[in-house]
Amino acid sequence: MNDFKPGLEGIVAVETEIMEPDRDGGTLRYRGVDVEPLVGRYPYENVWGLLVDDDLDSTMPDPETYEPSGLTGNAPSDLQAETARLAGAWKLGKLNEISDDQAREDLGRLSAQMMAIVARSARIGDGHADSIPEAIVAKGKTAAETFLLRWRGEADPKHVKAIDTYWICTAEHGLNASTFTARITASTGADAGAALSSAVGALSGPLHGGAPAYVKPMLEEVAASGDAERWVEETLDSGKRIMGFGHRVYRAEDPRSRILKRVAKELGAPNVEVAEQLEAVALKALQERSPDRVLATNVEYYSAVVLDVAEIPPPLAPAMFACSRVAGWSAHILEQKRTGRLFRPSARYVGPAAREAASVG
């Protein structure tokens, strides 16, 4: 048995053709294609096609007519529940019993509907009981524009660009916790809805998909203090973490952060100046305190700044992340289906030796 590695650090669990993070922090590539030139040239739905079909001319379909049941306005939990419900409502087949083409069709339908669910849940979260008429929603020319129209009934071009850029930059990132969860579920032969729903659950935790929700309040706190250096020193001295720095994979700059920072400045993000100020101070302090560790700016930091352009409330951040990641999850679910192998890792028992029940209590 191999040596135990907490968190499976460095353990190779799959071979994939979808994406490999550039650990030196230079480039973000999907199926070998540099993502940075795609931003502003192709919308998210075409990047979905690149990841799922290896074809930039292929696109994620439009969401079909569907009435979610019992949305609460808590988008992350609504998304997980409704995605699982869709498997029954649409009578989706088990992945080990259907063709690859059928699985791809199921994943496309689910991906599109998941975005619609988040938009409708966000509208309820805003206090609106009504739905935007489909005639208005149908005017959307891209997935991001359609999402905003379904949510708010209007789509500011800056908001569309902010969301589209964010979704493209976070559409896929290798074998992270939620993607691994999707692959594990797919390996059992469960339907595509179950695999995607389980991924949403894994993404809802603050250590994976929820981090951007903490960045905006942090930036507002720094701005209110008027002294970024003092704020950083007091935060680190108290043992607290500065959100948005460091990554389990990257040993240098997160390339996604670079793209998002550029777009945040182009769009005149409201917190971009304080974000740059805090970034410079935090990186210097982190380097001084941990000279042997690389703690560069990660994707969550400028994701929060870009999402703020589109007036995305922090609690909605995990669901927005899930919308972006449906592309990567779908690609990995299909790839896992083709392996036909159930995940069954080993565990090393470290509990008590054999003993009598009477001795316990």
CORPEMO-V77979 format. One record per residue. N is the residue number from 1. RES is the residue in one letter. PSI is psi as a letter, one per 40 degrees, with the letter a starting at -180 (999 if undefined). Layout:
BEGIN
n->N res->RES psi->PSI
n->N res->RES psi->PSI
END
This chain:
BEGIN
n->1 res->M psi->h
n->2 res->N psi->i
n->3 res->D psi->i
n->4 res->F psi->h
n->5 res->K psi->h
n->6 res->P psi->h
n->7 res->G psi->e
n->8 res->L psi->f
n->9 res->E psi->h
n->10 res->G psi->e
n->11 res->I psi->h
n->12 res->V psi->h
n->13 res->A psi->d
n->14 res->V psi->i
n->15 res->E psi->h
n->16 res->T psi->i
n->17 res->E psi->e
n->18 res->I psi->d
n->19 res->M psi->i
n->20 res->E psi->h
n->21 res->P psi->h
n->22 res->D psi->h
n->23 res->R psi->d
n->24 res->D psi->e
n->25 res->G psi->f
n->26 res->G psi->d
n->27 res->T psi->i
n->28 res->L psi->h
n->29 res->R psi->h
n->30 res->Y psi->h
n->31 res->R psi->f
n->32 res->G psi->e
n->33 res->V psi->h
n->34 res->D psi->h
n->35 res->V psi->d
n->36 res->E psi->d
n->37 res->P psi->e
n->38 res->L psi->d
n->39 res->V psi->h
n->40 res->G psi->e
n->41 res->R psi->d
n->42 res->Y psi->h
n->43 res->P psi->i
n->44 res->Y psi->d
n->45 res->E psi->d
n->46 res->N psi->d
n->47 res->V psi->d
n->48 res->W psi->d
n->49 res->G psi->d
n->50 res->L psi->d
n->51 res->L psi->d
n->52 res->V psi->d
n->53 res->D psi->e
n->54 res->D psi->f
n->55 res->D psi->h
n->56 res->L psi->e
n->57 res->D psi->e
n->58 res->S psi->i
n->59 res->T psi->i
n->60 res->M psi->h
n->61 res->P psi->i
n->62 res->D psi->i
n->63 res->P psi->i
n->64 res->E psi->i
n->65 res->T psi->h
n->66 res->Y psi->i
n->67 res->E psi->h
n->68 res->P psi->i
n->69 res->S psi->h
n->70 res->G psi->f
n->71 res->L psi->i
n->72 res->T psi->e
n->73 res->G psi->e
n->74 res->N psi->g
n->75 res->A psi->d
n->76 res->P psi->d
n->77 res->S psi->d
n->78 res->D psi->d
n->79 res->L psi->d
n->80 res->Q psi->d
n->81 res->A psi->d
n->82 res->E psi->d
n->83 res->T psi->d
n->84 res->A psi->d
n->85 res->R psi->d
n->86 res->L psi->d
n->87 res->A psi->d
n->88 res->G psi->d
n->89 res->A psi->d
n->90 res->W psi->e
n->91 res->K psi->f
n->92 res->L psi->i
n->93 res->G psi->i
n->94 res->K psi->i
n->95 res->L psi->d
n->96 res->N psi->e
n->97 res->E psi->e
n->98 res->I psi->i
n->99 res->S psi->i
n->100 res->D psi->d
n->101 res->D psi->d
n->102 res->Q psi->d
n->103 res->A psi->d
n->104 res->R psi->d
n->105 res->E psi->d
n->106 res->D psi->d
n->107 res->L psi->d
n->108 res->G psi->d
n->109 res->R psi->d
n->110 res->L psi->d
n->111 res->S psi->d
n->112 res->A psi->d
n->113 res->Q psi->d
n->114 res->M psi->d
n->115 res->M psi->d
n->116 res->A psi->d
n->117 res->I psi->d
n->118 res->V psi->d
n->119 res->A psi->d
n->120 res->R psi->d
n->121 res->S psi->d
n->122 res->A psi->d
n->123 res->R psi->d
n->124 res->I psi->d
n->125 res->G psi->d
n->126 res->D psi->e
n->127 res->G psi->e
n->128 res->H psi->h
n->129 res->A psi->e
n->130 res->D psi->i
n->131 res->S psi->i
n->132 res->I psi->h
n->133 res->P psi->i
n->134 res->E psi->d
n->135 res->A psi->d
n->136 res->I psi->d
n->137 res->V psi->d
n->138 res->A psi->e
n->139 res->K psi->e
n->140 res->G psi->h
n->141 res->K psi->e
n->142 res->T psi->i
n->143 res->A psi->d
n->144 res->A psi->d
n->145 res->E psi->d
n->146 res->T psi->d
n->147 res->F psi->d
n->148 res->L psi->d
n->149 res->L psi->d
n->150 res->R psi->d
n->151 res->W psi->d
n->152 res->R psi->e
n->153 res->G psi->e
n->154 res->E psi->i
n->155 res->A psi->g
n->156 res->D psi->h
n->157 res->P psi->d
n->158 res->K psi->d
n->159 res->H psi->d
n->160 res->V psi->d
n->161 res->K psi->d
n->162 res->A psi->d
n->163 res->I psi->d
n->164 res->D psi->d
n->165 res->T psi->d
n->166 res->Y psi->d
n->167 res->W psi->d
n->168 res->I psi->d
n->169 res->C psi->d
n->170 res->T psi->e
n->171 res->A psi->d
n->172 res->E psi->i
n->173 res->H psi->f
n->174 res->G psi->a
n->175 res->L psi->g
n->176 res->N psi->i
n->177 res->A psi->d
n->178 res->S psi->d
n->179 res->T psi->d
n->180 res->F psi->d
n->181 res->T psi->d
n->182 res->A psi->d
n->183 res->R psi->d
n->184 res->I psi->d
n->185 res->T psi->d
n->186 res->A psi->d
n->187 res->S psi->e
n->188 res->T psi->e
n->189 res->G psi->e
n->190 res->A psi->i
n->191 res->D psi->i
n->192 res->A psi->d
n->193 res->G psi->d
n->194 res->A psi->d
n->195 res->A psi->d
n->196 res->L psi->d
n->197 res->S psi->d
n->198 res->S psi->d
n->199 res->A psi->d
n->200 res->V psi->d
n->201 res->G psi->d
n->202 res->A psi->d
n->203 res->L psi->e
n->204 res->S psi->e
n->205 res->G psi->i
n->206 res->P psi->e
n->207 res->L psi->e
n->208 res->H psi->c
n->209 res->G psi->e
n->210 res->G psi->e
n->211 res->A psi->d
n->212 res->P psi->d
n->213 res->A psi->d
n->214 res->Y psi->e
n->215 res->V psi->d
n->216 res->K psi->d
n->217 res->P psi->d
n->218 res->M psi->d
n->219 res->L psi->d
n->220 res->E psi->d
n->221 res->E psi->d
n->222 res->V psi->d
n->223 res->A psi->d
n->224 res->A psi->d
n->225 res->S psi->d
n->226 res->G psi->e
n->227 res->D psi->g
n->228 res->A psi->d
n->229 res->E psi->d
n->230 res->R psi->d
n->231 res->W psi->d
n->232 res->V psi->d
n->233 res->E psi->d
n->234 res->E psi->d
n->235 res->T psi->d
n->236 res->L psi->d
n->237 res->D psi->d
n->238 res->S psi->e
n->239 res->G psi->e
n->240 res->K psi->i
n->241 res->R psi->h
n->242 res->I psi->h
n->243 res->M psi->h
n->244 res->G psi->e
n->245 res->F psi->h
n->246 res->G psi->i
n->247 res->H psi->i
n->248 res->R psi->d
n->249 res->V psi->d
n->250 res->Y psi->i
n->251 res->R psi->e
n->252 res->A psi->a
n->253 res->E psi->h
n->254 res->D psi->h
n->255 res->P psi->d
n->256 res->R psi->d
n->257 res->S psi->d
n->258 res->R psi->d
n->259 res->I psi->d
n->260 res->L psi->d
n->261 res->K psi->d
n->262 res->R psi->d
n->263 res->V psi->d
n->264 res->A psi->d
n->265 res->K psi->d
n->266 res->E psi->d
n->267 res->L psi->e
n->268 res->G psi->f
n->269 res->A psi->h
n->270 res->P psi->d
n->271 res->N psi->e
n->272 res->V psi->d
n->273 res->E psi->d
n->274 res->V psi->d
n->275 res->A psi->d
n->276 res->E psi->d
n->277 res->Q psi->d
n->278 res->L psi->d
n->279 res->E psi->d
n->280 res->A psi->d
n->281 res->V psi->d
n->282 res->A psi->d
n->283 res->L psi->d
n->284 res->K psi->d
n->285 res->A psi->d
n->286 res->L psi->d
n->287 res->Q psi->d
n->288 res->E psi->d
n->289 res->R psi->d
n->290 res->S psi->g
n->291 res->P psi->d
n->292 res->D psi->e
n->293 res->R psi->i
n->294 res->V psi->h
n->295 res->L psi->g
n->296 res->A psi->i
n->297 res->T psi->h
n->298 res->N psi->a
n->299 res->V psi->d
n->300 res->E psi->d
n->301 res->Y psi->d
n->302 res->Y psi->e
n->303 res->S psi->d
n->304 res->A psi->d
n->305 res->V psi->d
n->306 res->V psi->d
n->307 res->L psi->d
n->308 res->D psi->d
n->309 res->V psi->d
n->310 res->A psi->e
n->311 res->E psi->f
n->312 res->I psi->h
n->313 res->P psi->i
n->314 res->P psi->d
n->315 res->P psi->e
n->316 res->L psi->e
n->317 res->A psi->d
n->318 res->P psi->d
n->319 res->A psi->d
n->320 res->M psi->d
n->321 res->F psi->d
n->322 res->A psi->d
n->323 res->C psi->d
n->324 res->S psi->d
n->325 res->R psi->e
n->326 res->V psi->d
n->327 res->A psi->d
n->328 res->G psi->d
n->329 res->W psi->d
n->330 res->S psi->d
n->331 res->A psi->d
n->332 res->H psi->d
n->333 res->I psi->d
n->334 res->L psi->d
n->335 res->E psi->d
n->336 res->Q psi->d
n->337 res->K psi->d
n->338 res->R psi->d
n->339 res->T psi->d
n->340 res->G psi->f
n->341 res->R psi->h
n->342 res->L psi->h
n->343 res->F psi->h
n->344 res->R psi->g
n->345 res->P psi->i
n->346 res->S psi->i
n->347 res->A psi->i
n->348 res->R psi->h
n->349 res->Y psi->h
n->350 res->V psi->e
n->351 res->G psi->a
n->352 res->P psi->i
n->353 res->A psi->i
n->354 res->A psi->h
n->355 res->R psi->i
n->356 res->E psi->i
n->357 res->A psi->d
n->358 res->A psi->e
n->359 res->S psi->e
n->360 res->V psi->h
n->361 res->G psi->999
END
